[in-house]
């Protein structure tokens, strides 16, 4: 009887740990998708920033001068 209770307790612990692992994997996937979206947005902002910086410093004016 004592071994049966101990076995049931261990089985419950294993099930809880497996559920926690599944939860953590799901959270990891969600965070990876969020990071990918943030990096995509950052690349867009960095490109815009570089274009604005070039416009302010006068780079790429050759296109306008030659035309």
C-alpha positions in Angstrom: 0.0 0.0 0.0 2.8 2.4 0.9 4.6 1.6 -2.4 1.4 2.2 -4.3 1.0 5.7 -2.8 4.6 6.5 -3.4 4.3 5.3 -7.0 1.2 7.5 -7.5 2.9 10.5 -6.0 5.9 10.0 -8.4 3.6 9.6 -11.4 1.8 12.8 -10.5 5.2 14.6 -10.2 6.3 13.3 -13.6 3.0 14.4 -15.2 3.4 17.8 -13.7 6.9 18.1 -15.0 5.9 17.0 -18.4 3.1 19.6 -18.5 5.6 22.3 -17.3 8.0 21.3 -20.2 5.1 21.6 -22.7 4.2 25.0 -21.3 7.8 26.2 -21.5 8.2 25.0 -25.1 5.0 26.8 -26.1 6.2 30.0 -24.4 9.6 29.6 -26.1 7.9 29.4 -29.5 5.7 32.5 -28.8 8.8 34.5 -27.7 10.8 33.4 -30.7 7.9 34.6 -33.0 7.8 37.9 -31.1 11.6 38.3 -31.4 11.4 37.7 -35.1 8.7 40.3 -35.5 10.7 42.8 -33.4 13.9 42.2 -35.5 11.9 42.7 -38.7 10.6 46.0 -37.4 14.1 47.0 -36.2 15.5 46.4 -39.7 12.8 48.6 -41.2 13.6 51.4 -38.7 17.3 51.0 -39.2 16.9 51.3 -43.0 14.8 54.4 -42.6 17.2 55.9 -40.2 20.1 55.3 -42.6 18.2 56.9 -45.4 17.3 59.9 -43.3 20.9 60.2 -42.1 22.2 60.1 -45.7 19.7 62.8 -46.7 20.8 65.0 -43.8 24.5 64.6 -44.4 24.1 65.2 -48.1 25.2 61.8 -49.3 23.7 60.5 -52.5 23.3 64.0 -53.8 25.1 63.0 -57.0 21.9 61.5 -58.3 20.3 64.9 -58.1 23.3 66.9 -59.4 23.8 64.7 -62.4 20.1 64.8 -63.3 
